[in-house]
Amino acid sequence: MEAPPKDTPTARIRRPRLVETKTLPNPTNYVVALNGEFAAWAYDEERAKVHRGEWRKTYGVSPSAPLDLEIGTGNGYFFAHRAKVEPTRSLIGMEVKYKPLIQSIRRARREGSENARIVRYDASCLEDIFAPEELDHVFIHHPDPWPRQRDWKHRLIQTEFLDILWSLMRPGSFVNFKTDSEDYYDWALPLFESSKFKKLRATRDLHKSEWATENFVTHFESLFLQKGQAIFYCRFEKP
Ligand SMILES: C[S@@+](CC[C@H](N)C(=O)[O-])C[C@H]1O[C@@H](n2cnc3c(N)ncnc32)[C@H](O)[C@@H]1O
């Protein structure tokens, strides 16, 4: 990535917080699968950057076709479900850990979905991978909550992140945000509200809300539901 001009004190260089796949000394079977068995649908950091601005070509769809993103797919139950129930929309997942990354794309492939791809990348540097207005809907479900105050800087939802996300999404698309952490929700909601996004939905108890029936319960969500915890949810639109 190009360095910002030296005379702009507020500009900072954004770098992914992850070790590059090609430099790993002892690749696991999941790492090998990423650039081997699943290489046609899964991309490491280096290969992912090549498709910036041209992701739709990897699906063989038109430049106007919808392309949705799920950040932090985990073991991929929502990812595979979404790809299957929306076959006319392309779906790209983003995950930092190799095991869930491979589980996600494998699950979607087993379901017979041709519209799923996945990349290994740090979502806090989305702009390395996607060009302005390249994305449609974005799903962020149960992101790592980073509960300790000294770690809040690691939370994905930040003012700068929302500004960048806005620029990467097409008008008429939405961001779906769910979390089991009340503390994270109370952090994220005001940031969304003070961003350029427009609020469409917000509830402090998704499963008692009018949106419960259409909701797909993710793996992490099921763990927290079993403990009787509420799920916090909001949806914001780029008008
Ligand atoms: C708590 S899990 C939730 C998984 C899934 N969305 C669910 O609801 O079951 C969070 C996932 O996000 C991934 N993750 C964390 N930080 C990330 C980042 N900066 N970029 C991409 N993925 C990230 C983690 O590896 C993990 O798989």
The ligand as a Gaussian input file, in Angstrom:
#p B3LYP/6-31G(d) Opt

LIG

0 1
 C      -16.801000     -14.832000      17.599000
 S      -16.514000     -15.509000      16.020000
 C      -18.132000     -15.410000      15.222000
 C      -18.235000     -16.327000      14.047000
 C      -19.577000     -16.306000      13.290000
 N      -19.825000     -15.019000      12.668000
 C      -20.706000     -16.682000      14.198000
 O      -21.554000     -15.814000      14.477000
 O      -20.776000     -17.862000      14.602000
 C      -15.602000     -14.203000      15.229000
 C      -14.886000     -14.642000      13.968000
 O      -14.307000     -13.490000      13.360000
 C      -12.975000     -13.793000      12.958000
 N      -12.238000     -12.519000      12.979000
 C      -11.823000     -11.848000      14.083000
 N      -11.200000     -10.705000      13.742000
 C      -11.239000     -10.641000      12.382000
 C      -10.757000      -9.695000      11.429000
 N      -10.115000      -8.577000      11.823000
 N      -10.957000      -9.952000      10.127000
 C      -11.603000     -11.079000       9.720000
 N      -12.091000     -12.004000      10.587000
 C      -11.914000     -11.799000      11.894000
 C      -12.487000     -14.797000      13.980000
 O      -11.413000     -15.576000      13.474000
 C      -13.748000     -15.613000      14.246000
 O      -13.854000     -16.718000      13.375000

